[in-house]
Amino acid sequence: ELERTNAPETSEVASSEDEAADTFSIPRRFLHVDRPALARPREGAEELRAVLRRVHPHTTLHHGLSLPETIVRLYSRTIPRYLGDDVEIQVLAPMHRGSVGASALNLALQDAVNPQHPDRGQIVLGDRVLRSGDRVIQRRNDYELGVFNGDIGRIVEVDAVAMTVGVEFGDTVVRYRRDALAQLALAYAITVHKSQGS
């Protein structure tokens, strides 16, 4: 329950140099703040050095990377360096949207590990690009093609003229015609929800 007081909600604060020009109102709940201390310039370099001395040398703080850049670096360089180039990596994201959502990560990872190249076939479907070598996921059951929701494969053939792709699922290559391409999505990163089979 709030107490009623007759104290004003704000306080007028003025600069000693020019009272008229620098008068502004500060809400009463912020009057305890040391305004002169906030206004003093601070040197943060020593504080940052102290933090960096306490964190692991491989942390992104040492490299100045954002979280999406860190994920791309781990996927494309760090993990393959330690586990081999043929290691299978699956990034799990909490959701589709956002800078670390599956959608944004898929685009960043595709550009990092499978960029556009004249010798690599690709199909552009609106804002989506499917390239030979891309990791893809089947988004719904297709009994005619024999692939099911959540199956992950790699594009091995692209015919940009006929708008068809061949996707290798294990030992089988499934050929997708133009009307079935909407069933495929990039799968460098998938949501946790999708990884659980939904």
N, C-alpha and C positions, 0 to 999 in steps of 0.2 A: 504494500500500500504506500502511496506517495504522500509525503508530508507537504502541507501547504505552508508557504512562507511568503512574506511580503518582499523578499529580495528580488531584484530585477533578474531576468533570464540572461541578459548579456551585460558586458562591461565595456565601456568606451576606453580605447587605448589610443594614445597619440604619441607620435614621434617627437622628441625634443627639438628636432631641427625645424620641422614645419608642421605645426599643430593642425592646421586646416587641411592640408593635403593628405596627411598620413593617418587620419583618424579612421579606425575600423572597429567593428564590434566582435568581441570574442564571446562565444557561449560560456556561461558560468561553469559548466562542467569541465572546461578546459583551462580555467584560470590557474590551476596548480602547475601547469607546464612552464618550465624554465625557458622562456622565449629567447633571451639573449644567448643561452647555450645552444639552442637550435640554430641560431643565426650565425654562430661562429663557424668559419670554414674548418673542416677536419681533414686530416691526412689519413686515408684509409689503407694506404699501402702496407704499413707495418701490421695492421690488424689482419689483412689478407695473407701476408706472409706467415703469421702465426697460425692461421687456420690451415694453410697448405702444409705446414710442418706436421700437423696432427692427422692429416688424411692420407690414405693409401696413394702411392705414386701413380697408380693407373687410373685414378678417378678422373672424371671429365673436368673437374675444377682446374687441373693442371693443363688441360688442352683448350679450355675455353669453348667447349662444345655444348650445344643445346641437347636436350633429351632425344629429339628425333635424329640429330646428327650422330649422337652416341650409338643409337640403335643401328643406324646404317653402317657405322664404322665396325661395330661388333659383328654384324652379319656379313659384311663384305670383306673384312680384313682380319680382325683379331681372332675370331673363332676358327676360320679356315687355316690361319697360320699355325694354330696350336693343334687342331684336330684333323687337318688335311682338307684339300680342296673338294673332295667328294662327300664331305659330311653333310647330312641332311639337317637343315635348321628350320625350325618353325617359330615365328614370332607370334606371341599371343597378346592381343590388345583388349582393353576393357570394354571398348565400344567401337562403333564405326566412325563417329565424328571426332573432330578435334585434331590437334597437331600430332598426337600420338595415337590417334584412332587408326583402325585397320585401313581405311580408305587412303588417308594421307601417307601412311607408312608404305603401303603397297606401291604407290607412285614413286616415292623416294627410293625404295629398294629396287624397283624395276630400273630406274635411271642409273643406279649405282652398279648393279650386277648384270644387267641385260640392256644396255643403252641401244638407242637406234643406231643401225649400221647398214651401209648399202648392201652388204652381203647377207643380211639377216632379213627374212621376210616378215612383214607385219600387216595387220589389218586394223584400220581405224574404224571404230564403231561409236560415232558421236564423240564423247569425251574419253572413251576407253580405247586403249591400244593393246592389242594382243600380238606378241612377237614370238618368233621361233626361239625356244629356250626358256620361255616364261613358265613359272610354276603357277598352276591354275587349280581351282576347285569347282566341282560340279555343285550347282546350287539347288537342284531338285531331282527327284527320281525320274529317270527316263528308261522305261522298260524296253522300248524299241532299240535304243543304243546299248542297253546293258550297263548303264552307269547310274550311280545313286548319290543322293544328297550327301555331301561331305567327302566324296572320293577326290583325292588329290593326285594330280598328274603333271606332266611336263609337255608343252607344245613341241612337237618334233617336225611338223610339216605345216607350211602356210602357203596357200594359193590366194594371193590378193585379187586376182582377176575373177576367179570363181567364188571368192569369199568363203573358202573352206579352210579348216584347220584339222590336223591330226594330233591327237593328244595321247601320249603313252601313259597308261595306267598299269603299272607293273609290267607284265609281258605282253599286254594287248594294246594295240593302237586303235583308238576310236576316232572315226572321221565325222566331224561336225559340219553340217551344211549351214548356210547363212541363217536360216530360221532357227537353228538350234544354238547359235553362238551366244544368245542371251543367257543360256544356262551356265556359262562359264564366267568366272571372276578370278582376278589375280589372287594368289594364295601365298605370297611371301609372308603376309601377316593376316591372321584371321582373328575373329573375336573369341574370347573364352567360351562364350555361349555356343558358337559354331563348333569349337573343338570338342565340346561335350556331346556332339551328335545331333544338334537341333538344326 
